[in-house]
């Protein structure tokens, strides 16, 4: 019997669904492959194959794309991308400089995109891609400068929330205060942003559609170390970005086997000679043939878990211009 026949796929689907989270833990690679091919739903029972609905996205335990297919993940990222500074960080002693993450990302794209420096109008409309857009905060910030913005994320829950933000301009979310105590808040797109410039789609950064064409800017923020094989994504970029276009890669390089098999890490290990391998050096080696590095900087961010616990991170931003 062919492994692609309907009866085989139905039997395989039934066996995995019956096994539930146990099957997902035993054969995670097969589980993810069948989800991507549509044999299994993206999330079983709304949990992405046994993901703990109560676990914060700031936790380093576990991993996998299902971690973002929960209501808690959507709430945390709505607050991360759109929350008022006083709601995210109510303490004067806190890292206030980390509260403009999405705005800083968009500014990096704007500052170095050649098409935005052309005031003749001969280049036509400008197009930006926000790959790994989550709930769309940076996508809307990009729309301040770019005529068309497409946000792509693997999480259908995130894309659904981003589309709600586009259509309605706001969305309620729940912010954990302490234990089971929560506060209901509202995420809102800034009123001076043209939401009509932005659209969102579910997609895989390692398998981007061939018909995307070429764009003026690609932003990939806190994405690389959440991909199963980041080098596949990186190899796609030269054909995706126009000459003079900009690539903004931003990552904390938080490599974990639950997200990326160690053989696909870009850094964070020692080679056979015992020499440390750093992600930024690997990126430079992989990209320098097609891109010119024009800026590097540290971009801090903060994600609130509850009233008195936060994840502060400092991503490394590398800005590359297509040759």
Beta strands, then each sheet from edge to edge (+ up, - down):
strand 1: 127-131
strand 2: 148-153
strand 3: 170-178
strand 4: 181-188
strand 5: 198-202
strand 6: 215-221
strand 7: 241-251
strand 8: 269-270
strand 9: 276-277
strand 10: 291-306
strand 11: 309-322
sheet 1: 5+ 2+ 1+ 6+ 7+ 11- 10+
sheet 2: 3+ 4-
sheet 3: 8+ 9-
end
